[in-house]
Amino acid sequence: MRTIRALLAVTAVGAYALAGLPASAVPVTKPVAAAVAADTVVGTYYPLAPERLMDTRSGLGGRTGPLGARTVVDLQVAGRGGVPASGAGSVVLNVTVAGPTASGYLTVYPAGQTRPTASSVNFGAGWLGSNNVTVKLAPDGRVGIYHHAGSSHVVVDVVGFYAGSDTVRGSHGRGGQYQRVTPTRLVDTRREGGPIEGNTLINRWVDVGPVSPHVRALVLNITAVRPERSGFLSAWAGDSPVPTSSTVNYAAGTVVPNLAYVRTATCHDCGPWYGVPIFAVYSLRATDIVVDLVGVIDDGTLPGGLRFTPLDPTRIVDSRANLGTSGALGPNATRRITAPPTMVTSATQVLATNVTAVAPTADTVVTVWPADAGVARPAASNLNPAAGQTVSNAVLAGIGPTDALTVHNLAGSTHLVTDVVGTFHLPPGAAPADPLRVLATGGY
């Protein structure tokens, strides 16, 4: 019998956070998971201190000036920012779009390959924002960045990589596995004294029990809520000066989230007797900040951890074209959507997705959770688009025991688009573990 797989919800607060939706398919026999050596590091994650690889405003990365319509720029990633010159299968990037002159999108994909019909960042004219992008590297370590319409400045920061071969182990040691957690709010300044001032930071320790010393990174949804002026948030381990990279970019008065893989340090004087992971968030401008924990990267030694397999970006849902689901989701509408059988195996637990809400007719909330798993619709939202705005965000979406998701739209109607960039799976012979739970959190 298939083990029920819990949804890894990415919580957003009054923001454009998103969730994953897979496509419907006729029931078929599923392929068995590929065999992998028990001690391989392939598919494990290596968190890095954030480092900027490209900024078209300054010329960093080889391109000076905004990207124009239907422009492709190749960016060398391997061998830079802590990513090894060889052995990295995919990377986790934070991609920022600034000052677009028209509505459009970016597609990030392995350089030299045919551009997929998928998007990585969707934006409107004048938008300022970021999206977390996981992308497979080309054999020479490059990614291609396609800019569709108008002109925009583009900034790219690297925050980590997944091993594509065991050669990484010799230079970087053992990578980490993805561990499920019960989604938990760690920070909400609206309930903690109000907005933080500009040019200041907040810090937190997180206790997930005696396994806490094994945590190497946190997967967070970080939201800036109505900042007073345009600026950015930076999230990092908090054990060094504020990095030059950004995690969330925002305009004045907006509500902007972003999924973030944040490398942690360990504090032995915080909370319980064992060491606990710590992180910090800096804001350039005064703003409220909300931080939700949605996942954990361990040190590769805990049971029940998941490994990542990158895919070429693949569109599995486009309600405008009746792909995966038919037509826009109406008010208070619920639909069941099944993942394509070619994309999952018996070991698949989570889809790494980019989800876009297209032109909602009202401010709404979109919630996604596993179908057929006996799980009620969660209170947390996955996507909170404003009326008329087309926006995207990265989401790690768990799938139910029948490889299906339930999707609910609260108000108005909206089209949904979902692209899958990879899957998380249990290694052969591994048994799933219960999600970790936050026992306590606090400042330090």
C-alpha positions as CSV (number, residue, x, y, z in Angstrom):
1,M,0.0,0.0,0.0
2,R,1.2,3.5,-0.9
3,T,2.2,5.6,2.1
4,I,0.2,8.8,2.4
5,R,2.3,11.8,1.5
6,A,1.7,15.0,3.3
7,L,1.5,18.4,1.6
8,L,4.5,20.7,2.1
9,A,2.6,23.9,2.1
10,V,4.3,27.2,1.3
11,T,2.4,29.7,3.4
12,A,1.9,33.2,2.2
13,V,0.3,36.2,3.9
14,G,-1.7,38.6,1.8
15,A,0.8,38.0,-0.9
16,Y,1.4,36.4,-4.2
17,A,2.6,33.1,-2.8
18,L,1.9,30.0,-4.9
19,A,1.2,26.3,-4.8
20,G,1.8,23.4,-7.2
21,L,-0.8,21.8,-9.3
22,P,-0.2,18.7,-11.5
23,A,-2.1,17.5,-14.6
24,S,-4.8,14.9,-14.9
25,A,-4.1,11.6,-16.5
26,V,-5.8,8.2,-17.0
27,P,-4.7,5.7,-14.2
28,V,-1.8,3.6,-15.4
29,T,0.8,1.4,-13.8
30,K,3.5,3.6,-12.3
31,P,7.2,3.0,-13.1
32,V,9.3,1.8,-10.2
33,A,11.8,4.2,-8.6
34,A,15.3,4.0,-10.1
35,A,17.8,2.2,-7.9
36,V,20.4,4.4,-6.3
37,A,23.3,3.4,-4.1
38,A,22.5,3.9,-0.4
39,D,25.5,6.0,0.2
40,T,25.4,8.2,-2.9
41,V,25.1,12.0,-2.5
42,V,23.3,12.4,-5.9
43,G,20.2,14.4,-5.3
44,T,21.4,15.9,-2.0
45,Y,21.5,19.6,-1.4
46,Y,24.5,21.8,-0.5
47,P,23.5,25.2,0.9
48,L,25.7,28.2,0.1
49,A,26.2,31.7,1.4
50,P,24.2,33.7,-1.1
51,E,26.3,35.2,-3.9
52,R,25.4,37.4,-6.8
53,L,26.2,36.0,-10.2
54,M,24.5,38.4,-12.6
55,D,23.3,42.0,-12.5
56,T,22.5,43.7,-15.8
57,R,22.6,47.1,-14.0
58,S,26.4,46.8,-13.3
59,G,27.4,44.3,-16.0
60,L,28.2,41.5,-13.6
61,G,27.9,38.2,-15.3
62,G,28.7,39.6,-18.8
63,R,25.6,41.5,-19.7
64,T,25.3,45.3,-19.3
65,G,21.9,46.9,-19.8
66,P,18.3,45.5,-19.6
67,L,17.3,42.4,-21.5
68,G,15.0,43.2,-24.5
69,A,12.1,41.3,-26.0
70,R,12.8,37.7,-27.0
71,T,16.4,37.9,-25.7
72,V,18.4,34.9,-24.4
73,V,21.4,35.3,-22.2
74,D,23.6,32.4,-21.2
75,L,25.0,32.6,-17.6
76,Q,27.9,30.6,-16.3
77,V,27.0,29.2,-12.9
78,A,29.3,26.2,-12.3
79,G,32.6,27.2,-10.8
80,R,31.1,30.4,-9.4
81,G,29.6,31.4,-6.0
82,G,30.6,28.2,-4.3
83,V,29.1,25.9,-7.0
84,P,31.7,23.3,-8.0
85,A,33.1,23.4,-11.6
86,S,31.7,19.9,-12.1
87,G,29.4,17.5,-10.4
88,A,26.5,19.9,-9.7
89,G,23.3,18.7,-11.3
90,S,21.1,21.7,-10.6
91,V,21.2,25.0,-8.7
92,V,18.8,27.0,-6.6
93,L,18.8,30.7,-7.8
94,N,17.0,33.8,-6.6
95,V,16.0,35.7,-9.8
96,T,14.9,39.3,-9.6
97,V,13.2,41.4,-12.2
98,A,13.5,45.2,-11.9
99,G,11.7,48.0,-13.9
100,P,10.1,45.9,-16.7
101,T,8.5,48.1,-19.4
102,A,5.8,45.6,-20.2
103,S,4.2,42.5,-18.8
104,G,6.1,39.4,-19.5
105,Y,8.1,36.5,-18.1
106,L,11.5,34.9,-17.8
107,T,12.3,31.3,-18.5
108,V,15.4,29.8,-16.9
109,Y,16.6,26.5,-18.4
110,P,19.7,24.5,-19.2
111,A,21.7,26.5,-21.7
112,G,22.0,25.1,-25.2
113,Q,18.7,23.2,-25.0
114,T,15.5,24.0,-26.8
115,R,13.6,26.6,-24.7
116,P,10.7,24.9,-22.8
117,T,7.2,26.2,-22.8
118,A,7.5,27.1,-19.2
119,S,8.0,30.2,-17.2
120,S,10.2,30.9,-14.1
121,V,9.2,34.5,-13.2
122,N,6.0,36.3,-14.3
123,F,5.7,40.0,-14.0
124,G,3.6,43.1,-14.9
125,A,4.9,46.4,-16.2
126,G,6.8,48.3,-13.5
127,W,7.0,45.3,-11.2
128,L,9.8,44.7,-8.8
129,G,10.2,41.3,-7.3
130,S,12.0,37.9,-7.1
131,N,11.3,34.3,-7.5
132,N,13.2,31.2,-6.3
133,V,14.2,29.1,-9.3
134,T,15.6,25.6,-9.3
135,V,17.1,24.7,-12.6
136,K,19.2,21.9,-14.1
137,L,22.6,22.9,-15.4
138,A,23.8,22.3,-18.9
139,P,26.8,20.0,-19.2
140,D,29.1,23.0,-19.3
141,G,27.5,24.5,-16.2
142,R,25.5,27.2,-17.8
143,V,21.8,28.2,-17.7
144,G,19.9,30.2,-20.3
145,I,17.7,33.1,-19.4
146,Y,15.0,34.0,-21.8
147,H,13.2,37.4,-21.5
148,H,9.9,37.5,-23.4
149,A,8.5,41.1,-23.7
150,G,9.5,44.7,-23.2
151,S,12.8,45.3,-21.4
152,S,13.9,44.5,-17.8
153,H,16.9,44.5,-15.6
154,V,17.7,41.0,-14.3
155,V,19.6,40.0,-11.1
156,V,20.6,36.5,-10.3
157,D,21.9,35.2,-6.9
158,V,22.9,31.6,-6.2
159,V,21.9,30.1,-2.8
160,G,22.8,26.4,-3.2
161,F,23.1,23.4,-5.5
162,Y,22.1,19.7,-5.8
163,A,24.7,17.1,-6.5
164,G,24.5,15.5,-9.9
165,S,27.3,13.0,-9.3
166,D,29.4,11.6,-6.5
167,T,32.4,13.6,-7.5
168,V,31.0,16.4,-5.4
169,R,31.5,14.3,-2.2
170,G,35.3,14.5,-2.4
171,S,35.3,18.3,-2.4
172,H,32.2,19.2,-0.5
173,G,31.4,16.2,1.7
174,R,28.0,14.9,2.3
175,G,25.0,16.9,1.1
176,G,21.7,17.3,2.9
177,Q,18.2,15.7,2.4
178,Y,14.9,17.5,2.3
179,Q,12.9,16.8,5.5
180,R,9.2,17.5,5.7
181,V,7.9,19.8,8.5
182,T,4.6,20.9,9.8
183,P,4.4,24.5,8.3
184,T,4.9,26.9,11.2
185,R,5.0,30.7,11.4
186,L,8.3,31.8,12.9
187,V,8.0,35.6,12.5
188,D,5.1,38.0,12.2
189,T,6.1,41.5,13.1
190,R,2.5,42.7,12.9
191,R,2.0,40.8,16.1
192,E,5.4,41.5,17.6
193,G,5.4,45.2,17.9
194,G,4.9,46.4,14.4
195,P,7.2,47.0,11.4
196,I,10.9,46.9,11.8
197,E,12.9,50.0,11.0
198,G,14.9,50.4,7.8
199,N,18.5,49.1,7.8
200,T,17.8,46.7,10.6
201,L,17.5,43.0,11.0
202,I,15.7,40.3,13.0
203,N,17.1,37.0,14.0
204,R,15.6,33.7,15.1
205,W,16.6,30.3,16.5
206,V,14.3,27.3,15.7
207,D,14.0,24.2,17.8
208,V,12.8,21.1,15.9
209,G,13.7,18.7,18.6
210,P,16.9,16.7,19.3
211,V,17.5,16.4,15.5
212,S,18.1,20.2,15.5
213,P,21.9,19.9,15.4
214,H,21.5,18.1,12.1
215,V,19.8,21.0,10.3
216,R,21.9,22.7,7.7
217,A,19.3,25.0,6.0
218,L,15.7,26.1,6.3
219,V,13.2,26.4,3.5
220,L,11.3,29.5,4.4
221,N,8.5,31.6,2.8
222,I,9.5,35.2,3.6
223,T,7.0,38.0,3.0
224,A,7.5,41.7,3.1
225,V,4.1,43.3,4.1
226,R,3.5,46.9,2.9
227,P,7.0,48.4,3.1
228,E,7.2,52.2,3.3
229,R,9.5,52.5,0.3
230,S,11.0,50.2,-2.4
231,G,13.8,48.0,-1.1
232,F,14.8,44.4,-0.4
233,L,15.1,41.7,2.3
234,S,18.2,39.5,2.6
235,A,18.0,36.2,4.5
236,W,21.2,34.3,5.6
237,A,22.7,32.4,8.5
238,G,23.2,35.5,10.6
239,D,26.7,34.5,11.5
240,S,28.4,37.0,9.1
241,P,27.8,40.5,7.8
242,V,24.6,41.1,5.7
243,P,25.2,39.6,2.2
244,T,25.2,41.7,-0.9
245,S,22.5,39.4,-2.4
246,S,18.7,39.9,-1.9
247,T,16.0,37.4,-1.1
248,V,12.8,39.4,-1.5
249,N,12.6,42.6,-3.6
250,Y,9.6,44.9,-3.0
251,A,8.0,48.1,-4.0
252,A,6.3,50.5,-1.6
253,G,3.0,49.4,-0.2
254,T,3.1,45.9,-1.7
255,V,2.8,42.5,-0.2
256,V,5.6,40.3,-1.7
257,P,6.7,36.8,-0.7
258,N,9.4,34.6,-1.9
259,L,10.4,31.0,-1.2
260,A,14.0,30.9,0.2
261,Y,16.5,28.2,0.9
262,V,18.5,29.8,3.8
263,R,21.7,28.3,5.0
264,T,21.8,28.2,8.9
265,A,24.4,28.4,11.6
266,T,24.1,26.6,14.9
267,C,23.6,28.3,18.3
268,H,24.5,26.3,21.4
269,D,23.3,29.0,23.8
270,C,19.8,29.4,22.4
271,G,16.7,27.6,23.7
272,P,17.3,23.9,24.6
273,W,20.5,22.2,25.6
274,Y,21.3,20.9,22.1
275,G,22.4,23.2,19.3
276,V,19.6,24.8,17.2
277,P,19.7,26.4,13.7
278,I,19.7,30.2,13.5
279,F,19.0,32.6,10.7
280,A,18.6,36.4,10.2
281,V,16.5,38.6,7.9
282,Y,17.7,42.2,7.0
283,S,15.4,44.9,5.5
284,L,16.6,48.0,3.7
285,R,13.4,49.8,4.4
286,A,10.8,49.9,7.2
287,T,8.3,47.0,6.7
288,D,6.4,44.2,8.4
289,I,7.9,40.8,7.9
290,V,6.3,37.4,8.0
291,V,8.4,34.2,7.9
292,D,7.0,30.7,7.6
293,L,9.0,27.5,7.9
294,V,8.0,25.0,5.2
295,G,10.9,22.6,5.1
296,V,14.3,21.6,6.4
297,I,17.6,20.5,4.8
298,D,19.5,18.1,7.1
299,D,23.1,16.9,7.1
300,G,22.3,13.8,5.1
301,T,22.2,11.5,8.2
302,L,18.6,11.6,9.3
303,P,16.0,8.9,8.3
304,G,13.2,9.7,5.9
305,G,15.0,12.4,4.0
306,L,14.2,13.1,0.3
307,R,16.5,13.4,-2.6
308,F,16.0,15.7,-5.6
309,T,15.9,14.8,-9.3
310,P,15.9,17.8,-11.7
311,L,13.7,17.9,-14.8
312,D,13.6,20.1,-17.8
313,P,10.9,22.7,-16.9
314,T,7.7,21.1,-18.0
315,R,4.2,22.6,-18.1
316,I,1.6,20.3,-16.6
317,V,-1.2,22.7,-15.9
318,D,-2.6,25.5,-18.0
319,S,-6.3,26.0,-17.4
320,R,-6.4,28.4,-20.3
321,A,-5.6,25.5,-22.7
322,N,-7.5,22.9,-20.7
323,L,-4.2,21.2,-19.8
324,G,-4.4,19.4,-16.5
325,T,-7.7,21.1,-15.6
326,S,-10.4,22.7,-17.7
327,G,-11.1,26.5,-17.6
328,A,-10.6,29.1,-14.9
329,L,-11.3,28.2,-11.2
330,G,-14.5,30.0,-10.1
331,P,-15.4,31.3,-6.6
332,N,-15.2,28.8,-3.8
333,A,-14.4,26.1,-6.4
334,T,-12.5,22.9,-5.7
335,R,-10.8,20.6,-8.2
336,R,-8.9,17.4,-8.1
337,I,-5.8,17.2,-10.3
338,T,-3.6,14.2,-10.9
339,A,0.1,14.3,-11.6
340,P,1.3,12.9,-14.9
341,P,2.3,9.3,-14.4
342,T,5.5,9.9,-16.5
343,M,6.7,12.3,-13.9
344,V,6.3,10.3,-10.6
345,T,7.3,6.9,-9.3
346,S,6.2,5.0,-6.2
347,A,9.0,6.9,-4.3
348,T,8.0,10.4,-5.3
349,Q,6.8,12.5,-2.4
350,V,7.0,16.1,-3.6
351,L,6.9,18.1,-6.9
352,A,9.2,21.2,-7.2
353,T,7.0,23.6,-9.1
354,N,6.5,27.2,-10.3
355,V,2.9,28.2,-10.1
356,T,1.3,31.2,-11.7
357,A,-2.1,32.9,-11.1
358,V,-3.2,34.5,-14.4
359,A,-5.4,37.6,-14.3
360,P,-7.6,36.8,-11.3
361,T,-10.9,38.8,-11.4
362,A,-10.8,39.5,-7.6
363,D,-8.3,39.4,-4.7
364,T,-8.3,35.7,-3.9
365,V,-6.7,32.8,-2.0
366,V,-5.7,29.6,-3.7
367,T,-5.0,26.6,-1.5
368,V,-3.5,23.2,-2.5
369,W,-3.4,20.1,-0.5
370,P,-3.1,16.3,-1.1
371,A,-6.2,14.6,-2.5
372,D,-7.4,11.2,-1.1
373,A,-5.2,11.6,2.0
374,G,-7.9,12.3,4.6
375,V,-6.5,15.8,5.0
376,A,-8.9,18.8,5.4
377,R,-8.2,22.0,3.5
378,P,-5.5,23.8,5.5
379,A,-5.9,27.3,6.9
380,A,-2.6,28.4,5.3
381,S,-2.8,29.8,1.8
382,N,-0.5,28.9,-1.0
383,L,-1.3,31.8,-3.4
384,N,-2.9,35.2,-2.6
385,P,-3.0,37.0,-5.9
386,A,-4.4,40.5,-6.2
387,A,-7.1,41.2,-8.8
388,G,-5.7,41.6,-12.3
389,Q,-2.1,40.6,-11.4
390,T,-0.3,37.7,-13.1
391,V,2.3,36.5,-10.6
392,S,4.4,33.4,-9.9
393,N,6.2,31.8,-7.0
394,A,8.1,28.6,-6.4
395,V,6.3,25.9,-4.4
396,L,7.3,22.5,-3.0
397,A,4.0,20.6,-3.4
398,G,3.5,17.3,-1.7
399,I,1.3,14.7,-3.5
400,G,-1.4,12.4,-2.0
401,P,-1.4,8.6,-2.1
402,T,-3.0,8.6,-5.6
403,D,-0.6,11.2,-6.9
404,A,-3.3,13.8,-6.8
405,L,-3.9,17.3,-5.4
406,T,-7.0,19.2,-4.4
407,V,-7.1,22.9,-5.5
408,H,-9.4,25.5,-4.0
409,N,-10.0,29.1,-5.2
410,L,-11.7,31.4,-2.8
411,A,-13.0,34.4,-4.7
412,G,-13.6,35.5,-8.3
413,S,-12.1,33.4,-11.0
414,T,-8.5,32.8,-12.0
415,H,-6.5,30.8,-14.5
416,L,-3.7,28.7,-13.1
417,V,-0.4,27.6,-14.8
418,T,2.0,25.1,-13.2
419,D,5.5,24.1,-14.4
420,V,7.5,21.3,-12.7
421,V,11.2,21.6,-12.4
422,G,12.0,18.5,-10.4
423,T,10.8,15.9,-8.0
424,F,11.8,14.8,-4.4
425,H,11.9,11.1,-3.7
426,L,12.8,8.6,-1.0
427,P,16.0,6.7,-1.6
428,P,15.5,2.9,-2.3
429,G,14.8,1.0,0.9
430,A,14.1,4.2,2.9
431,A,10.9,4.5,4.9
432,P,9.1,7.9,5.2
433,A,9.5,9.8,8.4
434,D,6.8,11.9,10.2
435,P,7.1,15.6,9.5
436,L,9.3,17.5,11.9
437,R,7.6,19.9,14.3
438,V,8.7,23.3,15.6
439,L,8.9,23.0,19.4
440,A,10.0,26.5,20.1
441,T,11.5,29.6,18.4
442,G,12.8,32.9,19.6
443,G,15.3,35.8,19.0
444,Y,18.9,35.7,20.0
